[in-house]
């Protein structure tokens, strides 16, 4: 077999392939040796967490949901909440990126490459989590394709998120190849799908008559607003690290992104706080008995401590104080605020899913012990979630390490990788190739 590299034909015989494998092994060892100690520790820690998640997933597959602590009263638990957290964050990343690529706000344009990589990782991790929750996810694929049900919000959710994955892959490829026009079109499409996707997810919750806390049109709107909040928070963390670690794209552009994210967080945090206040007041004053019971569970019931301390205090009020406070060290305050928001939003997803189930008041909702049903995630559920989040972090760190994400089609993308391959194959000391082409 003969291939052409840099205008030269190279025969892929056994000695050449063996030499290339040796070169790759030597290069890998050199790369590992060149990594700083702290980065090796990060890789080791994330790999260990992924191993924990893999073990938990393996223990889950044979028995299914029997290893979960869900019950007939609380059928949706930590994995559903994590799925919502991950896929909604995907939409938020695309919507924040659209501020630059679609609406022309210059300070948000540098997020394009990093947002699409992160969005893909969050979405694929969410698919992995929901696959374990469904136990036999292949049935979902056959159901969506062979037995479509357009009247079902869950069918629309599966269809839209499947389309979303394809759009993100197309956007990533066009960015890596430097096709600016196609990449812009893909970004516009992904921004539109990013609005539709959490809406279909919200409809899955909002269409459940037996769960008044979820029912109604407000759930899709809430998911879209909090999606932008979570997406902005992820990008805030990433771009502060880009500047701190002097990664490709650091400097004035990254600083502009951080300033823009700070302003965006102030607006979004204010909207979410206002929504929570109005939503709770409406449920208490004019809501049904079940709706009021769910809000009371969040305020003074079993979910009260974690709701007030983590969801509201650490997740909303503390970040708002950090980003709204005038002064210097904006990057540090955005970094801390973004982490707190992500923690608060994760807890918010879990309390949102749990509150709608622990205080049912109709026969359709099931019979639970008064006044609330109880749910505590099992070790298997926690392990799966830890592994899923660690997988997102590890793969992104590897991508950031080996690919230039500072600009679409820039050095270090596909063209840079191709150049690296050319250097490896044409290195005479390793392959022993003569000057003449074969």
N, C-alpha and C positions, 0 to 999 in steps of 0.2 A: 504494500500500500504506500502511495506517495502523496504527500500533502505539500502545499505551497505556503511558505512563511516568508514575509518580507521580500517577495519576488523570487525566492529560491525554492527549489523542489527538494524535499527531504524524504528519504525512504524510511518508513516506519518499520524497520526490521527489528528482530529481537534485541540485538545489542543497543540500538538507538533508544528503544522504549525502556530497556533496563537502565540505561544511563540517565534518561529523563526522570525515572522514578527515584534514582539515587540523588539527582539534583534537587528534586522536590523534597525529599526527606532531609537533605542537608539544609535546604532553605527554611524548612519548617523548624528545625532545631535552632537555626540561627535567629529566626523570628522570636521563638520562645525565649531564648537566652537574652535577646535585646529588650524584652519587655520589662518595665519597672516592677519592683516587688509588689507595689500596691495593686497593679493591674493583674498580676498573677493571683493575688489574694481574691480579687473580685471574681475572676474566672473560676477559681476553685470554689468559692462560696456559692456562686450561682449554679455551678454544675452540681454541687451537693444538694441544693434545693430542688433542682430538676430531677435528680435521682429519687428524692423523697416523693415528688409528684408522680414519677413513673411507677414506683412501687405501689402507691395508693391507687393509681389507675389500674394497674394489673390486678390488684385485689378486688377492684370494683367490677371488672368485666364479667367474671363467671356468675356471681350471685345477683348482680344488678343492684337495684335500690335497697336491697336488704341490708346493705352495709351503711346506708344513710340513716340519719335520725328523723327523717320525715315520717309523717303519720297520715291517716285519712283526713284528719282535721287540718294539718299543715303539710300539704302535698308539695309545695314549692319551697325550697330551702336555699342554702348557701350557693349552690351551683347555678341556680336560676338568677340569683342576685349578681353573681360574678359575671355571668353571661351578659346581663343587662349592662353592667359596668363596663365591660370590655368593648362590646359592639357599639354602645352609645358614645364611648370615647373616640372610636373610629370616626363616627360622624362629626364629632366636634373638631377633630384634627382637620378634616376636609373643609369644614365651614370656616375655620380660622384661616386656612390657606387661601380660601376663595376671596378673602378680603384683599389679598395682594394680586392673585392671578386673574380673578374675575372682575373685581371692582376697582382694581388699579391703585390700591393704597400701597405706595412704594415700600414703606417700612415692613410690610408683611410679605413681600416677594421672596426674601431669602429663605422662607420656611418651606418652599415647594418640595425640594428633594427629601428633606428630613421628614416632612409630614407624611409623604406617601409611603415611605418605608415603615414608619411607626403605625400608620393606619392599617397597612397590610398585616403587620405583626399582631396588633390588637385584635383585628378581625379573625385571623386564623386561630389565635389562642382562644377567642370566644367560641369558635366552631368546635374546637377540641373539647372545651368544657361542656357545651350543650350535647355533644356526641356521647359523652360519658353519662350525662343525665338521662338521655333517651335510651341508653343501653344498646339498642340496635338501630343506630342512625341510618343504616342503609335503607330501612323501611321508609324513612322520610324522603329520600331521594326518589324511590320508586313511586311514592304517593304523590309527590309534587309533579312528576313528569307523566306517569301513567294514569293517575286518577286525580286530575286537577279539581280544585274546589274553590272557584273564585268568590264564593260567598263566605269563605272562612278567613278571618284576619290572620290566623296562623299560617295558612297557605300563602297569603300575600307576603307575610314576613319572611318565610323561607325563600320564596321566589325573588323578592327584592334583594335580600342579603346575598343570594347566589349571584345575581346580576352585579351587585356592588363589588364582590370579589373580582369578577372579570374586569370591571371598569378600572379598579385599582391596579391590577396587573398590567393592563394596557397603559395606564398613566405612568407606571414605573418604567416600563420598557421604552416608551417614547422619550421619557426624560433621560434615561441612561444612554440612548442612542443619539441624543441631541436633536430630535425632531421637535423644534419649538412649537410649530403650529399645531401639530397633532397633540402635543403635550398640553397646550392651552385648551384645546377642544375637550380632551380627556378630563382636565380639571373642572371645566364648566359642567360636564356631565356628572362627575363625581360629586360636585357641590349640590346638584339637583337631587341625586340619589341620596345624598347625606341628609337631606330634609325629609325625603319620603321614608327612608329606612326606619328611623326612630318613631315616625308616625305610625307605621304598621305595627311596630313593637308595642307602642302605647295603646293601639286598638285591641291588641290581644288582652291586655289588662282591662281596658275600658269597656269591653263588650261583655264582661262577666257580670251578669245580673246578680248572682249570689254574693258578690263582693262589692258592696256599695262604696267602700273606700277607694277602690280602683275605678269604678264605673264612671262614665262620662267622657266628655271631650277634652277635659283639662289635662289628663295624663299625657297624651301626645305632645301638647304644648310644653308641659313641664320637662319632658325628656329632651326636647330640642334645646331649650334654654340651658339646662344643666349639661347637655352634650357640649355646647360651645364652652362652658365653664371648664369642663374636664379637659377638653382639647387644648384650650389656652394654658391650662396648668401644666400639662405634659410638655408643651413647647417652651414654657417658662423655665422648667427644670433643665431641659436639654440645652437651651441657648445660654443659660448661665454657665453650664458646664463647658460649652463650646468656648466661651471667653476665658473661663478659669483655666482650662487645660490647653488653651491656645490651639484648638483644632481648626481644620480648614474652614474659613468663613468667619473667624473671630475678628474682633475689631469694631469698627464703626457700624457696620451693617448689623452685626449681632446685638450691639448695644441699642440700636434703633428698634430692633424686634423686642427686646426686653422692655423698653419704654412703652411701646405699643401694647404689649401684653399687660403691663401694669395698668394702663388706662382701661383696657378691656375688662380686666378682673374687677376693677372698681364698679363698673356699670353692671356687670353680670351678678356680682355678689349682692348689690342693691336690689336687683330684680328678683333674685331667688329668695332673699329675706322677705321682701314685700309679698311674694307669692305665698310663702309659708304662713305668714301672719294672716293674710286674707283667707287662705284655704282653711286654716284651723278655726278662725272666727266663724266662717260660713258653716262649717260642719257642726260646731257647737250650738249655733243659734238657729239655723234653718235646716240642718242636715237630718237624715234619718237616724233611727236609733243605732243601727249598725255602724253608720258612718261616724257618729259621735263616739261610739265605743272604741273605734279604731284610733281616733284622734286622742281620746283619753288614755289609751294604752301608750301612745307616744309621749304624752305630757305627764301623766301621773301614774301610769301603770307600769308593767314590767319592763317596757322599753324606755321608760322615762330617763333613768340615769345616763344610759349610753346616748340617748337622743339629745339631751340637753348639753352634756359635757363634750361629746365627740362630734356629733352631727351639727349642732348649732354653735357651741362655744369654740371648739378647735377648728371646725370646718368652715364656718362662715364669719363669725364676729372677729376672731383673732386675725384671720387673713385680711379682712376688710380694714382693720386697724393698721396692719402692716403696710398695705399697698396705698392706703389713703393718706398716711402720715407723710407730710412734706419733709424733705431733707435729702441728704446724700445716701450713698450705699443702696441705691435702688435695686441693684442686682441681687444683693444678699437678701433684701426683704422680699423680693419677688420669688426667690428660690425657696425660702422658708414658707411663704404664704402658699406657694403652689403645692408643696408637699402636704401641708395641712389641709388644703382643699381636696386633694386626691384621697387622703385618709377619710375626711368627712364625707365625701361623695360615695366612697365604698360603703361606709356605714349607712349612709342614706339609702342606697340601693337595697341593703339587707333589711333595714327597718321598713322600707316601703313594701317589700315583698311580704315581710312577716306581719306587719300591722294589719294588712288586708285579710289575714287568715285566722289570727288568734282570737278574735272576738266576733264570730259569726252569730247571727240572730235569726236565721231562717232555716227551715228544714233542708233546703237545697245546699246549705253551707255545711251541714253535718252537725253532729252533737259533740260538744267539747266539755271539759270540766270547767265549772264556773269559777271565777268570771272569765278566765283566759285559758287558752290552750298553751302548751309549752313547747319550745323548740330550741335545742342546743345542737349545733353542727357536730357531726362525728369526726373522728381523726382522719378518716378517709376523705371526707369532704374538704377538710382544712388542708390536707396534703395535696390534693388535686389543685386547689386554688393557689397554694404556694408555688407549686411546680409550674403552673400556667403563667403566673406573673414573672417568675424567674426566667422562664423561657423567652418571654418578650424582652426582658432586660439583657440577657446574654446574647441573643442573636443581634440585637441592635448595637451592642458594644462591639461585636465582631464586625458588623457592617461599617460602623463608624471608624473602626481601626484600619480597615483595608480598602475602603472606597471613599473617594472625595465626595461628600454630600453638600458642598458649599454652593454648587451651581449646577443646573442641568447640563449634561453633556460635557462637563469640564474634565480636566485631567484627573485621572483616577477612576473615572467611570468605566464603561465598557472599552473605550479606546485605550485608557490607561492599562486595563487588565490585558488587553490584546498586546500592547507593547511589552508588558512584563513577560507574557508567554513567548513573544518573539526573542527576547533577550535570553530566556532560559534555553530555548531550543537551538539558538545559534551560538551558544557559549562554547568556544572551541576547547578550552581546557577540560570541560566536563564531557562533551560529546565526541571530541576528537574529530570534528568535521574538517575536511580540507577546504581550500579556497574555491574549488570548482564545484558547481552544482551537479547533483546526481540526477 
